[in-house]
Structure formats: structure tokens, C-alpha cells
Amino acid sequence: MRGYLQQRGELRDERAKLAQLEERRDEFRAQLAALDTPEVLETRARELGLVLPGERAFLVRGDLAPPPEPQDGGGDGGPLGWLTALF
């Protein structure tokens, strides 16, 4: 009798695990379906640096953001004055 009850408890636990795994599987399937839309595919391709036929790609080098403005009492006015204001 004890063995039967133990196996019944194990079966209940395994069924609960199976239900959780099936739920995760369904979530993954939904994510895969969402990834297969044209908008997502284009975004991913552009992240890889791909362009559409007829488009022109440009490579921008360097830092586009200007250095921060000096804070009150910070820096010596030199080219790296903004850096000392941070410390």
C-alpha cells in the first residue's frame, strides 16, 4: 500500500512537471512565430549590417556625441577639462 501511494505521489509530481514543460513549449512556439514576421526579420538583418537592394550603406566612424560641458569649478579649461570634472 505504501509503495502505491508513493508512486501515485510521484506520478502527480511528474504530471505537474510535464504541464509546466508543455506550457514553456507553447510559449517558445509563440515566440518563434512572432520572430518570423517581416518587421522582425528586417530589424534583425539591419542589426547585422544588411541593407535592402538599392539602399546605400554608410559607415560612420568616430564619436558622434560631444564631450560633456564642464561643471562648476571643474576642469582647467584644457581639452580634457571635462574629464577632471567627473572626479
N, C-alpha and C positions, 0 to 999 in steps of 0.2 A: 504494500500500500504506500509506503514512504517513497519508494522508487517511482511509482506512478505520479504522485503529487510533485516530486522533484522534476520529473520530465515534463509535466504539464506547465510548471512554472518556467522552465527553460524554453518551452515552445512559445509561451506567451511573450517572453523577452525577445526571442528571435523574430517573432512576427512584428513586434514593435520596431525592431531594428530594420526589418525589411520595409516596413511602411515609411520610415524615415529615408531610407535609401531610394525608394521609388519616388518620394517627393523631391529629393535632390536631383534625381534623374530628369524629372519633368521640368524642374527649374533650368537645368542645363540645356535641355532641348529648346525651351523658350528663348534662352539667351542665344543659342546658335541660330535660331530662326530670325531673331532681331538683328544679328550680325550680318545676315545675308541680304540686307536691304541696300539699294543703290547708294543711299546717302552715307551709310556707314562704310561701305566699300570705298567710296571716293575719299572720305576722310582718312581712312587708313592708308590708302595709296598716296595721298598728299603728304602724310606724315613720313612716308618713306622717300619722299622727294620726287614722286612721279607727277607728270603733267599730262593733260589731255592733248590729243593731236591738234596742232595749230596754235597751242599756247607757247609762250616763251618763258623759259625759266631764268631767273637771275639769282646769283649768289652774292649775298651782301656780307662783307667782312668788316670786322671791327666792332667797337662798342657803340651802339646807337643811343644809349642813354647818357645824358650829360652828367658830369660828376655832381654830387650834392653841393648845395650852397654852403659856405662856411657859417657855422653857428656863432653866436655872440661870444667874443673873446677867444674863439678857436682859430687855430692856424696862424701862419706867419705871412699869408698873402702869396706865398710861392705856389708853384704848380701843384704841390702836394699838400697845401694848407688844409684842404678839406679833410685829408686823411687824419691829421692830428686832432681835428675837432671831434673825431669819433672816439678818441681815447681820453 
